[in-house]
């Protein structure tokens, strides 16, 4: 949509003399003037050029002023254009109908040149403010209202209308693969088709918003509660069936799109709830194609409540020194003597129940408390070593290794206590997505220089892919427990463990087998050449202090 640098005024009047008079008066204001001689012409011209100000006569052939104003106001880009009604009458009913159609003010005949220029200049200043607002609330690619406009509309109506959130990841993929031009054209086609389908399927008026690339929202103007909890599944499934059947042609290329739909029913939190549920549906394949925001948000709030409780338990455990090292014996499979312990973190909740790492570590990693948990474990393991010098294995995640506070504390402890360092096995658990491998490699070199050793956990994934292994300084490999569990019944599992044993021999590293649950597991592992094992056959994890007292 091309525009003049000057502000544009549209004059709509069936009287040529009136138009000429107005054009003459506007010359001093340095504006571009466009003329139309009836309401229908004026409405078309307004939607074509989106002027800054419209001067509209009341009585005209083909289409009268108020009707033309209503037509103009239907377009979201024209919703804030000041429209002044030209009239020689002051009948209350005509003024009322003009205001109801969307007129902002009146210009009365005969014209007073000084007053008219001042009035128009004032509205042109308002038009500039409005234009900046409209630009901020319109998506530049599709020329549909954006998320800012959606927020304003939902707030103004206090959430009384349902929303349908629509995501097509293909829009973003096409932009990435074929460029913004084709991607933008696909999105414009998608918007137009969604509007067409909505008009044909829904009984109520809809307005489409673009809140991000490939992310759209339909707002239903649903005063009669046509869409409610009972009817929405049927209505939205019908809409979805029409939508997924579509093909979109852009520059002789055909595209199909997959969609994720989120329905948010009326209520105070209609937008907030919808956005939360919409965010949850971002990852392909992890959610059904159609969900209801209320259900997702209820689950989301329960997760938040649980996370806050967990975070409180973490904080209290640290304050009250209730972070506890549990341990599982590491056993020489040949002699069945305990040679060390894998130390495992536990905390207590408000009821005094012991929490396993799977229930709190993810929450801890997103908080400032996580480094304190790891450092508390290091200190407890050191105290255990003083009571009984033997091998102690302690889990480290990439978050630990990328946290300067934890690294500094660990290296200081190892440097100050060389004998402890020689008996510490740093066990690398699964690598976090996006972690810095170079930091992990450097950390292992530093602990090795202090005398400590490293173990690769769950051999076969994460750190243990072969390219990564060639770069790491490690001394032990822990065989994935799912392989060990099946070696007594599965020839395939035995062959895989044989391969791991062969690898360890070639790499000159020691093996530790997890999930040793029966005498048959122990015998089979020993026969295959595995020297150290751990599992329920030798004992479940118990408080480390308790184990040491018994010995």
PyMOL commands that set and color helices and strands:
alter all, ss='L'
color gray80, all
select helices_A, chain A and resi 16-29+39-49+65-73+76-78+92-101+113-136+147-157+169-178+180-201+232-244+270-280+293-319+357-359+361-365+370-387+398-401+404-416+418-422+437-449+462-464+466-469+481-486+491-507+519-528+544-550
alter helices_A, ss='H'
color red, helices_A
select strands_A, chain A and resi 8-12+32-36+53-57+82-87+105-108+163-167+205-212+215-221+248-250+253-255+260-264+290-292+324-332+338-348+354-355+391-396+424-428+453-456+476-479+510-513+532-533+542-543
alter strands_A, ss='S'
color yellow, strands_A
deselect
rebuild
show_as cartoon
